[in-house]
Amino acid sequence: MTIMATKRNTRRNKRGAMAALSLIALVTMPPHMQPQEQTIPYPEIQYEIPEEPLIFSENEQKVIQFPLIPTIEVNPKLEIYRDLIKEKSEKYGFEADYVARIIWQESRGDSTAVSKAGAIGLVQLMPKNIDRYKVNNPNNPEENLEAGLQHLRWLTDKFGGDHEQGLAAYNVGQRHVIKALKPKSGKLEKIPLYGGKPVNGKTHYNWTWHNYELRTERLPKETRKYIDTIMENE
């Protein structure tokens, strides 16, 4: 064995002997002198699941029964439009709460809301309808709701007074709805517009679908959800 190897073995033996002595000292040390493992005291967290969903209006908390069907009587964000909704709903032959649900789905009651497609205001008027109904300020709640309900009334009548079909047309466009109609027992009627009075020397007509069944499975998923949410209590 070389001198270098002898020295390495000697150092190794010394380290082993020191480790053994340290272990013996730790075992024989009184408990109060032995090092204690450090523990971090974590606070106890209490989780509570509310029995009913909550809706918050500024600092006031209100409880609305599930499912959340906002109406002008219980939804604080629509409360400021209560009289306006009632007035316009009655004018165009709709239930006030039905209109309130449409507003909630379209804009959450935000008169300044603008969609990616360019729809504006409470009932999300598209630019072509802003022009069609001569809306000066689409962010004005009264002008917006007036034009929106006028258009919804026109669509509802176009589909024979069927609210579901009129609502679908409002959301996704009448062409999509026409393609989704089932014409078994229905009939297509040509009716005169403007009470049959000529406009610019010409009588205008509109095609109206009566007693057609709407095959909702042919509509986009978003439109089906939109209809189900608004029509739930109809």
Buried (B, 14 or more C-beta within 10 A) or exposed (E): EEEEEEEEEEEEEEEEEEEEEEEEEEEEEEEEEEEEEEEEEEEEEEEEEEEEEEBEEEEEEEEBEEEEBBBBEBBBBBEEBBEBBBEBBEEBEBBBBBBBBBBBBBBEBEBEBBEEEEBBBBBBBBEEBBEBBEBEEBBBBBBBBBBBBBBBBBBBBBBBEBBBBBBBBBBBEBEBBBEBBEEEEBEEEEEEEEEEEEEEEEEEEEEBBBEBBBEBEBBEEEBBEBBEBBBEEE
